[in-house]
Amino acid sequence: MKFNRLILANLFRKKARLFLTIGSFAVALFLFAFLSVVNDAFLGASPTQFCTITSASVVVKNDLDMRSREFGSAVPRALW
C-alpha cells in the first residue's frame, strides 16, 4: 500500500487526538464487555432459563349456585 507512510504521519501528527481516539475505543470496548456480562447475569447463563408469560386469564369464583341455595336468589338484594 502506498499510503502507509501518509497514514502513519497523520496519525502521529497530533498526539492528543490519537490518545483520545484510542481511549474512546478502549472505553467503548470495555462498556460493551461489561454490559454483556450484566445482561447475562440478569437473563441467566442459558437461554432456556428465560421465560415469558404469553397469556393470562382471570377466573372469578363467586359461587352463585350456593348463594341461590342459601339466600333464595342468585343476585344480591338491597334492603331499603
VENMOHU-V31022 format. One record per residue. N is the residue number from 1. SS is DSSP state (hx for helix, st for strand, lp for the rest). D_CENTER is the distance of its C-alpha to the mean C-alpha in whole Angstrom. Layout:
n=[N;N]
ss=[SS;SS]
d_center=[D_CENTER;D_CENTER]
//
This chain:
n=[1;2;3;4;5;6;7;8;9;10;11;12;13;14;15;16;17;18;19;20;21;22;23;24;25;26;27;28;29;30;31;32;33;34;35;36;37;38;39;40;41;42;43;44;45;46;47;48;49;50;51;52;53;54;55;56;57;58;59;60;61;62;63;64;65;66;67;68;69;70;71;72;73;74;75;76;77;78;79;80]
ss=[lp;lp;lp;hx;hx;hx;hx;hx;hx;hx;hx;lp;lp;lp;hx;hx;hx;hx;hx;hx;hx;hx;hx;hx;hx;hx;hx;hx;hx;hx;hx;hx;hx;hx;hx;hx;hx;hx;hx;hx;hx;hx;hx;lp;lp;lp;hx;hx;hx;lp;lp;lp;lp;lp;lp;lp;lp;lp;lp;lp;lp;lp;lp;hx;hx;hx;hx;hx;hx;hx;hx;lp;lp;lp;lp;lp;lp;lp;lp;lp]
d_center=[45;48;45;44;46;45;42;42;45;42;39;42;43;41;40;37;35;35;34;31;30;30;28;25;25;25;22;20;20;20;17;15;16;15;11;12;13;11;8;11;12;9;9;12;15;15;14;16;14;11;13;12;15;17;20;21;25;27;30;33;36;38;41;43;46;47;47;50;51;51;52;54;51;47;47;47;50;51;54;55]
//
